[in-house]
Amino acid sequence: MAEQDTLIEQIRAHVEDKLPALDGIVALRRTSEGTASYLFHEGDDLSQLVLNPRYPLSTTVSMLQKRFPEARFGIVARGCDSRALVEMAKRNQIDPDRLYLLGVACTAEEAEECHCATPAPDIAQWPQAELLGTPVEAGSPNPIVAEYDAMPLEERRVFWKQQFSKCIKCYGCRNICPVCFCEACALENPAWVEPGVLAPPFPTFHLIKAMHMAARCVACRQCELACPSHIPLTVLYDLMRRDVGRMFGYVPGDDLEALPPLSLTLE
């Protein structure tokens, strides 16, 4: 706890130091009304800046850059935030040249909780970036993935049918996802997903989402954390990410210069 307290004080000091040169820095702010993403300006009360609960701040950066195309913003970013920003930059959702990234290394406990392979931002690929905190080893792989791999095909079908039958089609997994930004969502197209039907027809809803996440998912785990039905969505996306790596040698969020193999939005 003392280490985390020291880290948050370092972050606040760095934010205070950088704010005069920027149009604001996106981070989490905690008030009596709750915790949410916030654009800190020079003179704001930085004692309200916090790191938890985790939230995909990259989406806020994208909205701000589109609304203010000449502005230069900063972001307090964990490893998953940084990876999301990499994929967003490739799809013209953010401009890395107008972004200062204050990277924060997750703790060993946080890396283990998320089974995170890269719990610190790779600041070397960003035009303007710093890293605070001590990078730790990767968390252990998700044990449910190993259990799934050991299942015969029919058991795998039963596993997903049981999991997806719990879905209440709240769209929480889509809404929280930092790399889910289509202007027209296929999950709201009645030709694919019939309105008013719970649970959505197996397995269309979640397979459409998974298809769109191929070569995009950055393992932030937000979809699973947001799911009120506790569906282990990260298992599905871990498997998708593994297949993309094996087939195309591509790791989402790993390299700002690497072209995404399945994108139709690039020239």
N, C-alpha and C positions, 0 to 999 in steps of 0.2 A: 504493500500500500504506500509506503514511504517513497519507493521508487516511482510509482505512478504520480504521486503528488509532486515530486521533483520534475517529472516530465511535463506535466500540465503547466507548471510554472515557467518552464523553459519555452514551451509553445506560446504561452501568452506574451512572454517577453519578445519573442521573435516576431509575433504578429504585430505588436506595438511598434517594433522597429521598422517593419516593412510597410505599414499602413500609409505613411505620408507619401510614398511613391506609387501607390496603387489606388484604384477606385473602390476598393473594398476587398475583404477576404472572407470567403465562405467557410463557415465552421458550424459546429453545433452550439446552440445557446440554451442554457437552462434558466428559466424564470419560475415564479410561483405558478404560472399557468401551464408549465410543462417544458419539454425539450423539443427543439425543432431546428432545422437548418436556418441559418441567419447570415446576412451580409454585414459583417462588422466594418464600421467606418472609424476614422481617426477620432478619438475622444470618447468612444463607446466604453462601457464598463466591461473590461475583459475578464473580470472575475466570474462572469457568466459563461465564458467559453469552456466547454467540456468535451470529452471524447466519447462518452457513452450516454445512452445506448447507440450502437452503431446504426448509421443511416447512409444511404448512397448519395453523398453530397455532389457527385459529378452531374447529376440531373439538374441541380440548381445552377451549376456553372453554365451548363448548356443553355438554359432558359435566359440567364443574364447576358451571355455573350450574344445571343440572337436579338435580344431586346436593345442592347447597347453595343453596336458593332465596333465602336471606336474605343471602348473602355478596356482597361487592363485590370483583371481581377486576380486574386490569389485563392488558394484552397488549402485547408488542412486535410491531408489525404493519407489514409492507410494504404496498404499494399493493394487491396481490392479496389479502392477508389482510383488509384493510379492505373491499374489494369483496365478498368472501365473507361477511363479517359483516353487511353491508347486506342481502344476499339471505336470510341466515339469520334476521335480525331480522324480516323481512317474513313469514316462515313460522313464527314463534314458536319458533325454535330457540335464540335468545339474546335477552337483555334489554339493550338499549343503555344504559338508565338505570342499570344496575349494572355498567357497564364503563368503565374508564379506558383510552384508546387512546394508546399511545406510538408515534406513526407514525415510520417510517424511510423516507427517500427512497432508492431504488435508484440505483446508479451508472449512468453512460452505457453502460458495458460490459454491465451486467446488463440494462438496458432493451433493448439491441441483441440480446443473446442470446435473450431471450424475445419479441422483436418487440412489446414492451409499449407500448400506447398511453397508459397513465397510470401511470408508474413511481413515483408518490408518492401516499400516502393523501390523500383530501380530508377534512381534519380538521374543516372548517367544519360538516359535518353531524352531528358527534358531540357529545353533551352534555358529555363530558369528554375532551379530546384535546390533544396537543402534537405537533409535527413536528420531528424532528432530521434533519440532512443537507440538502444543497442539491438541490431538485428539478431534474431534467434534462429535456431534450427527449425526446419519444417515440422508441422504437426504430423502425427501418424495418419496413414490412409484410413478412409472411412471403412469400418469393419463390415458394414452392410453390403458394400460393393463386393467384397470377397465372398460373403455368404451368397450373394446373388450369382456370382460367377460359378459357384459350385452347384447351382440348381440345374436340373434338366429343363428343357425348353417349356414343357407343359407347366411345370411349377413356376417358371418365370411369368407365364401368362396369368396364372392364378394370383401371383404376388401383386402384379400391377392392377389386375381387376379389383382385388380387395382394396388396394390403396386408392385407386381413382373413384371407387364407389363412394368414398367419403367426401368427394369434392362437392362443395355447395356453389360453385361457379361464382365466387365473390370477386374474381379478377384481382385479388390481392397480389398474387404472384406476378402478374403482368404489370400492375401499377407500380410496384416497388422496384422492378428490375431496371437497372441503369442503362442497359443496352437494348431495351425494348422501346423503340421510339417511332414506329411506323405511324404515319398520319391516319391511315385507314387500317384498322386492325381486323385481320381475318377472323379472330375469335368473336367478333360482333357481326360477322356476315351470316345471315340466316341460312344461306345455302350450305354452310359448313357446320354451324352451331345453332341448333334450333332454340329460339328464345323461350324462356319459361320452363325449361325442362331440367330437373335435378334428379340425380347427378347427370352431367352432360354425357351423351352417348359414348360408350367405351369403344376405342380409346381416342376418338377424334380430337377432342379439345386439347388434351395434353400432348398429343403427338404433333399437332400443329405448332404449339408453343415450343416444343423441343426442336422441331425442324428449323424454326426461326432462330433458335439459340445456337445451332451448330456453327462453330467458328466464331461465336460471339461471347458465350458464357465465360465469365471471368472468375467463377467460383467464389462469389461474395456471400453466398448462402442466404441472402435476403429473402428470396422467394420462400424458402422453407421456414424461416423465422416468422414471416408474415402469414403463413398458412394457418387458419384457425382449426383446420381438420388434421393438422400434424402429418401431412403427407410427406414422405422423405424425398422431396423433389431433387435435392442435391445428388442423390444416387443416380437418378435419371440423367442429370446433366454431367455428372462425373463420367458416366458411360459414353455419352455423346462426345465429350471433350477428348476422351481417350481414343475413340474411333477417328476423330478428326486428326489427332496427332499421328496415329498410325498410318492413315491413308494419305495425308497431305503434309505431314511434318510441320504442322502449324499449331502453335500454342497461343490462344487468345490472350491479348494483353501483354505479351512477352516482348514484342519488338515493334516500335513505332513505325519502322520503315517496311516491315514485312506486309505484303498485300494479303488480305483475307481471301482464301481460296474459293469461298462460296458466295461472295458478295456480287450482287447484280447492280449495285449502286455506284460502282466505280467505272471510270472511263477506261 
